[in-house]
Amino acid sequence: MKKLILSFCTLFLIGKIKAQTLEKMTWFNEPEKWEIKNNRLSLFVTPQSDYWRISHYGFTVDDAPFYYAVYGGEFEAKVKISANYKARFDQMGIMLRTDKDHYIKAGVEFVDGKYNLSTVVTHEKSDWSVITLDKIPSAVWIKAVRRLDAVEIFYSFDDKNYTMMRNAYFQDNTPVMVGLMAACPDGEGFNATFENFRVKHLPDMRRLKWLENNK
């Protein structure tokens, strides 16, 4: 009976910790309207906001909402995203960032009336890659896996089958701001929802290899 009670208390505490995860995060460019409820972040994305540096367009912007926590080492970050995209370049997803010159943002971006899986990688200057979707999904899961000096970005429509959409360099052995980003460069804002955001620690690959070779 004591074991049963202890197990129940442990599960309760784990549930409380998960429920409190979002509350413990920090805003960069906090939007005017946002709410956290049932492990879900809902916000109205700030109009005329974005993340981009220099290339192609010739300007730099760093003013869109970003809700994050800092993580070190290797990890997997995952979130379910949905929104009522309206204007060109309306976007939301995961962001990994060390500073204003180095970040990766990946998720869904609305361009010319079509939904695209979008990734922007910035190392001093930004690049942009997209995968156009044939149909409009009700929601998309985005996953970022940081291993060594790279980040792999995956997407899924069911949280079971994941497909890689980008592999990009990202400096290792450096703390990273990891979190939820949404931007509205051209429009007047839109409603965005992030659900079940989770970051899972992964054992360091170099350390595991060293241990294997030094048994």
C-alpha positions as CSV (number, residue, x, y, z in Angstrom):
1,M,0.0,0.0,0.0
2,K,2.9,2.4,0.9
3,K,4.5,1.6,-2.5
4,L,1.2,2.4,-4.3
5,I,0.9,5.7,-2.4
6,L,4.5,6.6,-3.2
7,S,4.0,5.8,-6.9
8,F,0.9,7.9,-7.0
9,C,2.7,10.8,-5.3
10,T,5.6,10.5,-7.7
11,L,3.4,10.6,-10.8
12,F,1.5,13.6,-9.3
13,L,4.8,15.5,-8.8
14,I,6.0,14.6,-12.4
15,G,2.6,15.9,-13.7
16,K,3.0,19.1,-11.7
17,I,6.6,19.6,-13.0
18,K,5.4,19.1,-16.7
19,A,2.5,21.5,-16.1
20,Q,4.8,24.1,-14.7
21,T,7.4,23.9,-17.5
22,L,5.9,26.8,-19.6
23,E,5.5,29.1,-16.6
24,K,9.2,28.9,-15.9
25,M,10.2,30.1,-19.3
26,T,11.2,33.7,-20.3
27,W,10.0,36.1,-22.9
28,F,12.1,37.8,-25.5
29,N,9.9,40.4,-27.2
30,E,6.8,39.6,-25.1
31,P,3.6,40.0,-27.1
32,E,0.7,42.0,-25.8
33,K,-1.7,39.1,-25.6
34,W,-0.8,35.6,-24.5
35,E,-2.0,32.8,-22.1
36,I,-0.8,29.6,-20.7
37,K,-3.3,26.9,-19.9
38,N,-3.1,23.1,-19.8
39,N,0.5,23.0,-21.0
40,R,-0.6,25.1,-24.0
41,L,0.8,28.6,-25.0
42,S,-1.7,30.7,-27.0
43,L,-0.7,34.2,-28.2
44,F,-1.6,36.9,-30.7
45,V,1.5,37.3,-32.7
46,T,3.0,40.8,-32.8
47,P,2.3,42.6,-36.1
48,Q,5.3,43.6,-38.3
49,S,7.7,41.4,-36.4
50,D,10.4,38.9,-37.6
51,Y,13.8,37.4,-37.3
52,W,16.2,37.9,-40.2
53,R,19.8,39.1,-40.8
54,I,21.0,40.9,-43.9
55,S,21.1,38.5,-46.8
56,H,18.8,38.9,-49.9
57,Y,16.6,41.6,-48.3
58,G,19.3,43.8,-47.0
59,F,17.8,44.4,-43.6
60,T,18.1,43.0,-40.0
61,V,15.1,42.5,-37.7
62,D,15.1,40.8,-34.3
63,D,11.7,41.7,-32.7
64,A,9.3,38.8,-32.9
65,P,7.9,36.9,-29.9
66,F,10.2,34.2,-28.5
67,Y,9.4,32.2,-25.4
68,Y,12.4,30.2,-24.2
69,A,14.5,28.4,-21.6
70,V,18.3,27.9,-21.6
71,Y,19.7,24.3,-22.2
72,G,23.2,23.0,-22.5
73,G,24.6,19.8,-24.0
74,E,22.7,17.6,-26.4
75,F,18.9,17.5,-26.4
76,E,15.7,16.9,-28.3
77,A,13.0,19.7,-28.4
78,K,9.5,19.0,-29.7
79,V,6.2,20.9,-30.0
80,K,2.8,20.8,-31.7
81,I,1.9,24.0,-33.6
82,S,-1.3,25.3,-35.1
83,A,-2.5,28.8,-36.2
84,N,-4.9,30.8,-38.4
85,Y,-2.2,32.1,-40.7
86,K,-3.5,35.1,-42.7
87,A,-0.8,37.2,-44.3
88,R,2.4,36.5,-46.3
89,F,5.2,35.2,-44.2
90,D,3.0,34.5,-41.1
91,Q,5.1,31.8,-39.3
92,M,5.6,29.9,-36.1
93,G,7.7,27.0,-34.7
94,I,10.8,26.2,-32.7
95,M,13.8,28.4,-32.3
96,L,17.3,27.6,-31.1
97,R,19.4,30.7,-30.4
98,T,22.8,31.6,-28.9
99,D,22.7,35.3,-29.7
100,K,21.3,37.8,-32.3
101,D,23.8,36.5,-34.9
102,H,23.4,32.8,-34.5
103,Y,20.0,31.0,-34.5
104,I,17.8,28.5,-36.2
105,K,14.0,28.9,-36.5
106,A,11.9,26.1,-38.0
107,G,8.2,25.4,-38.4
108,V,5.3,26.4,-40.7
109,E,5.3,29.6,-42.8
110,F,2.4,30.9,-45.0
111,V,3.7,32.1,-48.4
112,D,1.6,33.1,-51.4
113,G,-1.4,31.3,-50.1
114,K,0.4,28.0,-49.4
115,Y,1.6,26.3,-46.3
116,N,5.3,25.6,-46.2
117,L,7.6,23.8,-43.8
118,S,10.2,26.5,-43.3
119,T,13.7,26.7,-41.8
120,V,15.9,29.7,-41.4
121,V,19.5,29.2,-40.4
122,T,21.5,32.3,-39.3
123,H,25.2,32.5,-38.8
124,E,25.9,36.2,-39.2
125,K,23.6,36.1,-42.3
126,S,20.3,34.3,-42.8
127,D,19.4,31.6,-45.3
128,W,15.9,30.2,-46.0
129,S,14.7,26.8,-47.1
130,V,11.1,25.7,-47.6
131,I,9.0,22.5,-48.4
132,T,5.6,23.4,-49.9
133,L,2.7,21.3,-48.5
134,D,0.1,19.9,-50.9
135,K,-2.7,20.1,-48.3
136,I,-3.4,22.2,-45.2
137,P,-2.7,20.2,-42.0
138,S,-4.7,20.9,-38.9
139,A,-1.5,20.8,-36.9
140,V,2.2,20.0,-37.4
141,W,4.8,18.6,-34.9
142,I,8.2,20.1,-35.2
143,K,11.2,18.5,-33.6
144,A,14.8,19.7,-33.3
145,V,17.7,17.4,-32.3
146,R,21.0,18.9,-31.2
147,R,23.9,16.5,-31.5
148,L,27.5,17.5,-31.5
149,D,27.9,20.6,-33.8
150,A,24.7,20.2,-35.7
151,V,20.9,20.4,-35.4
152,E,18.5,18.1,-37.3
153,I,15.0,19.5,-37.9
154,F,12.1,17.1,-38.3
155,Y,8.3,17.4,-39.0
156,S,5.4,15.2,-38.5
157,F,1.6,15.2,-39.0
158,D,0.8,12.6,-36.4
159,D,3.7,12.7,-33.8
160,K,4.7,9.2,-34.9
161,N,6.3,9.4,-38.3
162,Y,8.9,12.1,-38.6
163,T,10.7,13.3,-41.7
164,M,13.9,15.4,-41.7
165,M,13.6,18.8,-43.3
166,R,17.0,20.2,-42.5
167,N,20.5,19.4,-41.1
168,A,22.4,22.6,-40.1
169,Y,25.6,23.5,-38.4
170,F,25.2,24.8,-34.8
171,Q,28.1,25.5,-32.4
172,D,28.3,22.8,-29.7
173,N,29.4,23.1,-26.1
174,T,27.5,26.4,-25.8
175,P,24.3,27.0,-23.9
176,V,21.3,27.5,-26.1
177,M,18.0,29.4,-25.8
178,V,15.4,26.9,-26.8
179,G,11.8,27.7,-27.3
180,L,8.7,28.9,-29.2
181,M,8.8,31.5,-31.9
182,A,6.1,33.2,-34.0
183,A,6.4,36.1,-36.4
184,C,4.2,38.3,-38.6
185,P,6.5,40.3,-40.9
186,D,3.8,41.7,-43.3
187,G,0.5,41.3,-41.6
188,E,-1.6,42.6,-38.7
189,G,-1.0,39.6,-36.4
190,F,-2.6,36.2,-36.0
191,N,-3.5,33.7,-33.3
192,A,-1.0,30.9,-32.7
193,T,-1.0,27.9,-30.4
194,F,1.9,25.8,-29.1
195,E,1.0,22.5,-27.3
196,N,3.0,20.0,-25.3
197,F,6.4,21.7,-25.7
198,R,9.1,19.4,-24.3
199,V,12.9,19.3,-24.2
200,K,14.6,16.0,-23.4
201,H,18.2,15.7,-22.5
202,L,20.3,13.3,-24.6
203,P,23.6,11.7,-23.4
204,D,26.7,13.4,-24.9
205,M,27.9,11.4,-28.0
206,R,31.5,12.2,-27.5
207,R,31.3,11.1,-23.9
208,L,29.6,7.8,-24.8
209,K,32.3,7.1,-27.4
210,W,35.1,7.8,-24.9
211,L,33.5,5.5,-22.3
212,E,33.1,2.8,-24.9
213,N,36.8,3.1,-25.9
214,N,38.0,3.3,-22.3
215,K,36.2,0.4,-20.5
